[in-house]
Amino acid sequence: MLGSMWSRGAAGLALLAGAAGANAQSNNFIGLGVGVVPVYEGSRDYRAVPRPLINYSSGPFFISPRAGLPAMGLRTSLATDLEGGIFLGMDLGRDSDDADRTKGMRDIDFHASYGAYIEWTPGRYALGAAYRQAAKSGYGGTLELRASYAVLQTERQQLRLGVSTQWANSDAMQTWFGVSARDAANSREGLPQYSASSGFKSAAVAASWNYSLTKDWNLMSTLGVNTVFGDARDSPLNERKANVFGSMGVAYRF
């Protein structure tokens, strides 16, 4: 199941995606990497997952990562260094057998999502906001705010530091961190019923390093920490307040 191969924790890699996009806004590339992420936000278990690397643009059309998976959309220039757009992509799922804590609970299906974003990239800075809505009824939506800065930028390499935070509406919080009466009754871990309300659910800090191996090949890597708080931290599903995440891959620029 693709939903179990990919975890919600891979969403933390989106911070790198924003940084990589800021570094290669005018460059098209495609490649493959591997990420190490928690099984889900707040899980004590980790797994390695494949991670597609793709950035393509032609006029207003683009393909770039959203929540760890490629998405397509349309963008437009709003002002100098300021752009906005809409996108359509896929969002990640969770199988109940992914972790001991979730066994017996309902699966969260791999599903389509859509949204809009705005991004400002003056010089070495990149500031952005994006809202992503699940196309599946009841799965809700999230708002992400992020900022990054290229502390090192040369012809061959870039080192970028970034921060991000996510706000989730009540449906999204209940989908990922809530425990319904049915889930509580079927939980192998005997989890209590729990209702999660809307609010800021997590924040992440990360460093990304991109290096040009040759004229056409790039090495792309990231390392960061994601922390849950609010109703996400208080959820009986939560096992850790913070998770590390990272990835490394090679991409061909064209």
Secondary structure, 3 states (H helix, E strand, C coil): CHHHHCCHHHHHHHHHHHHHHHHCCCCCEEEEEEEEEECCCCCCCEEEEEEEEEEEEECCEEEEEECCEEEEEEEEEEECCEEEEEEEEEECCECHHHCHHHCCCCCECCEEEEEEEEEECCCCEEEEEEEEEECCCCCCEEEEEEEEEEEEECCCEEEEEEEEEEEECHHHHHHHHCECHHHHHHCCCCCCCECCCCEEEEEEEEEEEEEECCCCEEEEEEEEEEEECCHHHHCCCCCCCEEEEEEEEEEEEC
